[in-house]
């Protein structure tokens, strides 16, 4: 059985496609929005006899009232998937990303919403992109696209900007999944571009520094983005400097998220439906 999570869009949705989220327009729904005159909205099925009698007893007239409801509407769940080289190593890998894509697609389509995906590394990965759909087979297809994807051809995540630009949905929740070991300026620019949407950064945490040798000596290191190998003289101070560098980077990242009023979800390993359900339960309705 596929893992899934519960979620709700934090604002009212204006749209005519039926769904599970509270809409801002009137129509078929289950949230009462008041009475209207039968001659203005001729729908005898919603005629309320008691309300009509009370209205006629209070006022001189012969009005028949019908009940009106807010329509429930659908949204789109987008996944912006980091396919860069650093996401293929150690504690973070594309398998976790593939499982996340499958879970988001399964949860969205099961609720009557649409799912869409755009991959990125140094470029927008059109081979790992899906336009909004409700196709039932999409969860497994999205996961397979990520698992079978070719490796990034060059370092960097500048493709995030182009990937974000293809999101044209009126109402969307955007999951931005990455280890965020990237230039903060790229993240800043992407968040400005996505400011009209509900953005959820899924931040995979690296723990590679924990495996650095604590003693002095030569060791082989490989750059996760360029793939280049080099030998370095490892000293205890180098591990400390690396830890301080990573701490500083994620402090800047957290400040960036706070500035754009987005709440990140920090994860270590597999993302579960329970984690995402708890995350959405903590989002206050606007």
N, C-alpha and C positions, 0 to 999 in steps of 0.2 A: 504494500500500500504506500502510495506516494505521500511524503510529508507535505504539510500545508500550514498556512497561518491565517489568522483572522485580522482584518484591517477595515478601516473606514476612512473615507476622504474627509479631511478636517473642515472643509467649507461646503456650503450648498453648491450644487452643480446645476448650471444652466445648460440644458440640452434636451433633445427630443428622442434620444435612443434610450429605451427602458433599461434600467439596471438596478443596483442594490443601494445606491447612495442617495441621500436626501437631495431633492432637486429644488430649484428656485422657481420653476414654472408650474402652472396648474395643469392637472391631467389625471391619469390613472395612478393611484397611489394609495397609501394607507395612513398618511399624516393629514389630519383634519386642518383645513385652511379657511373655514368660515362658511357662511351661507350666501347664496345669490338668488336673484329672482328667476323663477322658472322660464319667464319669457326672454330673459337675457341669455340664459344657458339652458336650452330646452333638452334636458335629460331626465325624463320621468323616473328612470331607475334610481335616481338619487333623491327623489322627493322625500322630504321629511314632514310628515303630517303634524306631529306634535309641535315642531318649531313654527310651522305655518299657522296653526291655531293660536299659539301664544302671541305671535306677531299680530294677528288680526284682532285679538282681544285687546291688545295694548294700543293699537293704532286703528284709526278708521280706514278701512280698505279691505281688499280681498286679494292678498298676495299669497302665492304659493312658493315656498322656499325649497331649494335643492342644496344638498351638501356638496362642498368642493374640497378637493384634496390636492396636496402637493405631489407632483410626479416624482418617482424615483428614477434616477438617471445613471448612466454608466460612465466610466472613466477608462483611461489607459494606463497600464503599468509598464514602464520602460525600464530596461536594464542597460546601463552603459558599462560594458565589460572591458576591463583592462587586460589586454593580451600582450603586454610588454614582456621583455625577457626576465625582469625581476620577479614577475608573477609565476615563473616556471621553476623556481628554485626552492630548496629547503622547505621551510614550514608552510609556504604558500605555493599552490600549484593550480593548474587549470582544471583539475578534477573537482576541487572545491567550487570553482566558478561555474562549472557545468552543472553541478548539483543545485547550486543556487538558482541558475537560470531555469532549471526544470521545476523547482519548487514555486518560483514566482509565476511562471506561466500556468502551472496547474492551479494555483490559488486564484489567479485572476480569471481565467476562463471558467473555472468552476463556479465563480460568483456572478458570472454574466458580464465581466469586463473584458477589455481587449489587452493583449500582450504584445510588446514590441521590444526589439533588442538592437543595439549597435555596438560593435566591438571597435577597439582602437588600440594602437600602439604609437608608432611615430606618424602613422596615417590612419584615416578612417578605414576600418576593415569592412569593406562591402561584402566580403565573403562570409562575414559573421554578423549579418544584419537582417532583421526581420521587420517588415512594416506591420502596423497594428492589425491583429487578427484574433478571431475567436475559434480558430481551427482546433479541434480536440486533440489532434496528433502533435500539436506544436510543442508541448513540454519535452517530449523525448527528442524531437527534431532539433530544438534549440540546444539541448545538452550535447547531442552528437556533433553539431556544428562546432562547438567549442572544443570538444575532445579531439576531433579530427583536424583541427585547424593547423595550418602551417605556422612555424615559428616566426617571430618578428624578424624582419629583414634588416632593421637598423634600430639603434637605441632611441629612447625617448617616448613621450606620450603626447606629443603635440596634436595627434589625431583626435584627441578628446574634443578639441574645439569644433572640428568638422562634424564629429559624431553628435555633439550636442545640438548643432544647428539643424539637424534633420528632424528634430522633435517639433512637430507642428500641432500636436493634439491640444484641444481647447482646455481640457482638464487632465492632468497626469500626475502620477507619483513616479519620480525618477530615482531608481536605485543606482548609485554611482559606486561600483565595486572595484576596489584597488588596494594595493598595499600602501599607496600614497608616498612611496619613497621617490618623489618627483619634485620638480621645480614648483614651489608654492605659487609662483606667478601664473603658471598654467592652471592650477586649481582655482585661483582667484578669478581668472578670466572666465573659466567655465561656469563658476557659480553665478557670476554676473549675468551670463547668457541664459542661465536656467532660473533666474530669479522669479519668474511668473509661475513656476511649478513647485510642488512639494518635493524637495530633494532629500534623499536619505543616503548619506555616505556609509558604505559598508567598508570598514577599515580593517584589513588583515594585518596583524602585527608580526613582525619578524623577530625571531629570537636567536638569530645566527650568532650574535655576539656572545651568547652564553657558551658557545662551543669553541671560542678562541682559546688557545693554550695560555695558561697563566704563567708559564715560565718563558725565559728568554730562549731564542733559537730561530733558525730559518724555517719558514713555512711557505707553502704555495697558496696563492690567493688568485681568485678569478673574478673579474668585474662582471656582475650579473647582467648588465646591459650590453657591453661591448663583447663579452666573451673572452677578453684578453687575459692571459695568465701572467703572473709575475711573482718573483720570489722576494720576500721581505724578511727583515730581521725583526721578529716579533718580541716586543718587550711588554712587561706588565702595564706600563704607562700607555701603550698604544690601545689596549683594550679599554682603559679608562677614558681616553680621548674619544674613542669611537662611541662609547656609551653617552658621553656628554654631547657629542655631535647629534646623535639620534634623539636625545632628550630635547635639545634645542629645536631640532627640526619639527618634532611633533608638538611642541609648545606653540610654534609659529602656525602649524596646521590647525590646532585647536582654536587659536585666536582668529584665524581665517574663517572657520566654521561659525564661531560666535558672532563675528562681524556680519555674516550673511544670514544669521538666525536659523541655522540648520543644526540638527542634533545628530551627531555621528553614532554609529553602532560599532564598537571595537570588538573584534572577534579573533579567536585563535583556533584555527582549524575549520571544521565543518560548521556551516550556519544552519541552525535548526529552526523549524517552524515555531517552536516555543519561544525562542529568542525574539523573533520578529513579532509574534503576538504580544509579548510583554512590551516591546518597543512601542507598538501602536497604542497599546493601552495607556502608555505614559504621555501620549501627545494630547494636549488640551485642545478641545474644539474651539476654533476661532470665534 
